[in-house]
Amino acid sequence: MRIGLMGLEDNFVRNTGLGIPVYMYELLKHLKKMQKKEGFKVEKIGYERKSNELSGFMNMVLKSATEYYGDYDILHNPDVKPIFPRNRGKAIYVSTGHDYQPLLQPELDADVNTTLKSRVKLLLEIRYSLRLTLKSDYILARSTLTRDDAVKLGFDRKKIFVVGGAVDDRYRKPIRKKENRNYIVGYLGAFRTRKNVSFAIRAFNRVSDRSIKFDMWGKPVYEYEMLRKLAGGNRNIRFRGFAPEERMVEIYDSFDAFVFPSLYEGLCLPIFEAYARGLPVIIYKHAKIPEETRKYCFEAEDEEHMAEIIKGLKLGGYDERRKKKAMNYARSLTWEKTAKDTLAAYRKML
């Protein structure tokens, strides 16, 4: 069996801090480790980005439409960029489905739809790409939610395999005992409309206990300025800036609890990472988040309820049994398992 993993050359990298390139890098790395023992061959089919993002997009579209790929048994696009190889002979074409929010809830992209360039990118690179995945022979869905959303969009459920994500080895390190200090509730992620960070800010503003601090980590873009205004000068809400990749474990370990009030997540690795570091995780109850992701979360009905959960965790602590179950669950999700499950899916497709 010969497998080709397709995508932009510079998306098969580890140090971007972005979930999809990490997935692409780790999948290729671990499939390569397995290939000799399992009797298959995997290769990267990388496309150059060239001078800018649009040229990379065009280069990828043109090459995938004109080059011949019939020497492969499996062609797999683990990215969301638009690749649809025309000349593939008998090769099976597989796409990874990360999430279908831009097609099913486009209103959540209002914050990235503000300029002509961003509108073109959203239309071509995101929505067009997602529709192309629905023309694949098979889909590898990152979660049960993504599988169900692909079915809603008309894809055959029998041709979808659910292969989840993984927690990086660094999140399995021993957890340092926290010193006596303020109780810190953290958020780590983008300040996108979709992430619903304003929900958490409004909840934080309802907490009068000055020993509880709220640390917000993320690039100062999208809704950042609006969120600072919403914080209203509350000195307990601290905007910490961009979280460097090399400091991620340290940042999680600075928290006593983690909030992730996102409205829609295809998988949501930050929740698994927080589980792995022994943190209670609070989400918005009515969000679209996969059941396998949210199973150990505290679910807030509204801002007042989130504030009450935070105060309850500070006063009563995090139940040790629940903590241990969540930690063990997250730490069991390895890249080796993801690669093995992916290989098993390839073999069933053939």
C-alpha positions in Angstrom: 0.0 0.0 0.0 1.3 3.4 -1.0 0.0 6.5 0.7 0.4 10.1 -0.3 -0.3 12.9 2.3 -1.1 16.1 0.4 -0.8 19.7 1.5 1.1 22.9 1.6 4.8 22.2 2.3 4.9 24.7 5.2 1.8 23.2 6.9 3.7 20.0 7.7 5.4 21.7 10.6 5.3 21.4 14.4 6.0 24.9 15.7 3.1 27.0 14.4 1.0 26.6 17.5 -2.0 25.9 15.1 -3.9 22.7 15.4 -4.1 21.6 11.8 -0.4 21.9 11.0 0.4 20.0 14.2 -2.0 17.2 13.2 -0.4 17.1 9.7 3.1 16.9 11.0 2.4 14.3 13.7 0.3 12.1 11.4 3.1 12.0 8.8 5.8 11.5 11.5 4.0 8.6 13.2 2.9 6.9 9.9 6.5 7.0 8.8 7.5 5.3 12.1 5.1 2.5 11.4 5.5 1.9 7.7 8.3 -0.7 7.8 6.7 -2.8 10.4 3.2 -2.6 9.0 4.2 -3.1 5.3 3.2 0.2 3.7 4.9 3.3 2.4 3.9 6.9 3.1 5.1 10.0 1.3 4.5 13.7 1.7 3.2 15.4 -1.5 4.0 19.0 -0.6 3.1 22.1 -2.5 5.1 25.3 -2.3 3.4 28.4 -1.0 5.5 30.7 -3.2 5.3 34.4 -2.7 2.0 34.8 -0.8 -1.1 32.9 0.4 -3.1 33.5 -2.8 -0.2 32.2 -5.0 0.1 29.1 -2.8 -3.6 28.5 -3.2 -3.4 28.8 -7.0 -0.3 26.7 -7.2 -2.0 23.9 -5.2 -5.1 24.0 -7.3 -3.3 23.9 -10.6 -0.8 21.2 -9.6 -3.5 18.9 -8.1 -5.6 19.4 -11.3 -2.7 18.6 -13.7 -0.3 16.2 -12.1 -0.7 12.4 -12.2 -1.2 10.6 -8.9 -2.2 7.1 -10.2 0.8 5.4 -8.5 -0.8 5.8 -5.1 -3.4 3.6 -3.4 -4.5 6.3 -1.0 -4.3 10.0 -1.5 -5.1 11.8 1.8 -5.6 15.6 2.2 -5.2 16.2 6.0 -5.5 20.0 5.6 -8.5 22.2 4.8 -6.9 23.7 1.7 -8.5 22.9 -1.7 -6.8 19.9 -3.2 -8.8 17.6 -5.5 -6.5 15.4 -7.7 -8.1 14.9 -11.1 -5.6 12.4 -12.5 -5.5 9.8 -9.8 -6.2 6.6 -11.6 -7.6 4.0 -9.1 -6.2 5.9 -6.0 -8.8 6.4 -3.2 -9.1 10.1 -2.3 -9.6 10.8 1.4 -10.1 14.2 3.2 -9.9 15.0 6.9 -13.0 16.7 8.1 -11.9 19.1 10.9 -15.2 21.0 11.2 -18.0 22.3 9.0 -18.9 25.5 10.9 -18.3 27.9 8.0 -20.9 26.0 6.0 -23.4 25.3 8.7 -23.1 28.5 10.9 -21.5 31.1 8.6 -22.7 33.9 10.9 -19.8 32.9 13.3 -17.3 34.1 10.7 -18.5 37.7 10.8 -15.2 38.8 12.4 -13.1 37.4 9.5 -15.4 38.8 6.8 -14.5 42.4 7.1 -12.2 43.2 4.1 -12.2 42.2 0.4 -9.1 40.0 1.0 -10.6 38.2 4.0 -13.9 37.7 2.1 -12.1 36.1 -0.9 -10.0 33.9 1.5 -13.2 32.8 3.4 -15.0 32.0 0.1 -12.2 30.2 -1.7 -9.8 28.8 0.9 -12.4 27.8 3.5 -15.9 27.3 2.2 -14.8 26.0 -1.3 -12.3 23.7 0.4 -14.9 22.3 2.8 -17.3 21.6 -0.1 -14.5 19.8 -1.9 -14.1 17.4 1.1 -17.7 16.4 0.4 -16.6 15.1 -3.0 -14.0 12.8 -1.5 -14.3 9.0 -1.6 -14.0 8.9 2.2 -13.8 11.4 5.1 -11.7 11.0 8.2 -13.7 13.0 10.7 -11.9 14.4 13.8 -15.0 13.9 16.0 -18.5 12.5 16.1 -19.9 16.0 15.7 -17.9 16.6 12.5 -19.1 13.2 11.2 -22.7 14.1 11.9 -22.3 17.6 10.3 -20.8 16.0 7.1 -23.9 13.7 7.0 -26.2 16.8 7.4 -24.4 18.2 4.3 -25.2 15.1 2.3 -22.1 12.9 2.7 -22.7 9.1 3.0 -22.3 8.2 6.7 -21.0 4.7 5.7 -18.0 6.4 4.1 -16.9 8.4 7.2 -14.4 7.1 9.8 -14.0 9.0 13.1 -10.3 9.3 14.0 -9.9 11.8 16.9 -7.0 14.0 18.0 -4.2 13.5 20.4 -2.5 15.3 23.3 1.2 16.0 22.9 3.6 14.2 25.2 4.6 17.4 27.0 1.1 17.5 28.6 1.9 14.2 30.3 4.7 15.7 32.4 4.2 15.6 36.2 2.1 18.5 37.5 3.9 20.8 39.9 2.1 21.5 43.2 0.7 25.0 43.1 1.9 27.5 45.7 -0.5 29.4 48.0 -1.6 32.4 45.9 -4.6 33.9 44.1 -7.1 31.5 42.4 -6.5 31.9 38.7 -9.1 31.1 36.0 -7.6 31.1 32.5 -8.6 31.2 28.9 -6.2 30.4 26.1 -7.2 30.8 22.4 -8.3 33.2 19.8 -10.5 36.2 20.5 -12.8 35.2 17.6 -16.6 35.7 17.6 -16.9 31.9 17.4 -14.9 31.5 20.7 -17.6 33.5 22.6 -15.0 35.1 25.0 -17.4 37.9 25.8 -19.6 35.3 27.6 -16.6 34.5 29.9 -15.9 38.3 30.4 -19.5 38.9 31.5 -19.3 36.0 33.9 -16.0 37.3 35.3 -17.5 40.7 35.9 -20.1 39.0 38.2 -17.4 37.6 40.5 -16.7 40.0 43.4 -14.1 37.8 45.1 -10.9 39.8 44.6 -8.7 36.7 45.3 -10.0 35.2 42.0 -8.0 36.4 39.0 -8.8 35.9 35.3 -5.9 35.5 32.8 -6.7 35.8 29.1 -4.1 34.5 26.7 -4.3 35.2 22.9 -3.2 37.5 20.1 -4.6 41.0 20.3 -6.7 40.7 17.2 -10.3 40.1 16.1 -12.5 41.1 19.1 -9.6 42.0 21.4 -10.4 45.7 21.8 -14.1 45.1 22.3 -13.3 42.5 25.0 -11.0 45.0 26.8 -13.8 47.5 26.8 -16.3 44.9 28.0 -13.9 44.1 30.9 -14.6 47.7 32.0 -11.4 48.4 33.9 -11.9 45.2 36.0 -8.3 44.8 37.3 -8.9 41.1 38.1 -9.2 40.5 34.3 -5.7 40.4 32.9 -4.9 40.2 29.2 -1.6 38.4 29.0 -0.9 38.5 25.2 0.1 35.8 22.8 0.9 32.4 24.3 4.3 31.2 22.9 4.3 27.5 21.9 7.2 26.7 24.2 5.3 28.1 27.3 2.0 26.3 26.8 2.4 23.8 29.6 3.7 26.4 31.9 0.7 28.6 31.1 -1.9 25.8 31.7 -0.1 25.1 35.0 -0.5 28.7 36.1 -4.3 28.1 36.1 -6.6 26.6 38.7 -9.5 26.4 36.3 -9.9 26.7 32.6 -12.8 28.3 30.7 -13.5 27.7 27.0 -16.9 29.2 26.2 -16.7 28.6 22.4 -19.9 28.3 20.4 -18.7 25.6 18.0 -15.7 23.2 18.0 -15.0 20.4 15.7 -12.7 18.7 18.3 -11.1 21.3 20.6 -7.6 20.2 21.7 -7.3 23.0 24.4 -10.0 21.2 26.4 -8.1 17.9 26.2 -4.8 19.7 27.1 -6.5 21.3 30.1 -7.8 17.9 31.2 -4.3 16.4 30.9 -2.9 19.1 33.2 -5.6 18.3 35.9 -7.7 21.4 35.4 -11.5 21.7 35.7 -12.9 22.9 32.4 -16.0 25.1 32.1 -17.8 25.5 28.8 -21.0 27.0 27.5 -23.7 24.3 27.8 -25.5 25.1 24.6 -22.3 25.1 22.4 -21.7 22.6 19.6 -18.8 20.7 21.1 -18.4 16.9 20.6 -19.7 14.6 23.3 -16.3 12.9 23.6 -14.7 16.3 24.2 -17.2 17.7 26.7 -17.8 14.6 28.8 -15.8 15.8 31.9 -16.6 19.6 31.5 -18.7 21.8 33.8 -21.4 23.2 31.6 -22.6 26.8 32.3 -26.2 27.6 31.3 -25.5 31.4 31.3 -23.0 34.0 32.6 -24.4 33.9 36.2 -24.1 30.1 36.2 -20.5 30.2 35.0 -19.7 32.7 37.8 -21.3 30.4 40.3 -19.3 27.4 39.0 -16.0 29.3 39.4 -16.8 30.4 42.9 -17.9 26.8 43.8 -14.6 25.4 42.4 -12.6 27.9 44.4 -14.4 27.2 47.6 -14.9 23.4 47.3 -12.0 22.3 45.1 -12.1 20.0 42.1 -13.4 16.5 42.8 -10.4 14.1 42.7 -12.2 11.3 41.0 -13.5 13.5 38.2 -10.0 15.0 37.9 -8.3 11.6 37.6 -10.8 10.3 35.0 -10.4 13.4 32.9 -6.6 13.3 33.1 -6.4 9.6 32.3 -8.8 10.0 29.4 -6.9 13.0 27.8 -3.5 11.4 28.4 -4.6 8.2 26.6 -5.1 10.1 23.4 -1.7 9.7 21.7 -0.4 10.4 18.2 0.5 6.8 17.9 -3.1 5.9 18.4 -4.3 8.5 15.9 -1.8 7.1 13.3 -2.9 3.4 14.0 -6.6 4.3 13.7 -5.9 6.2 10.4 -4.0 3.2 9.0 -6.9 0.9 10.0 -9.3 3.2 8.2 -7.1 3.2 5.1 -7.1 -0.6 5.0 -10.9 -0.7 5.4 -11.3 1.7 2.5 -9.2 -0.5 0.3 
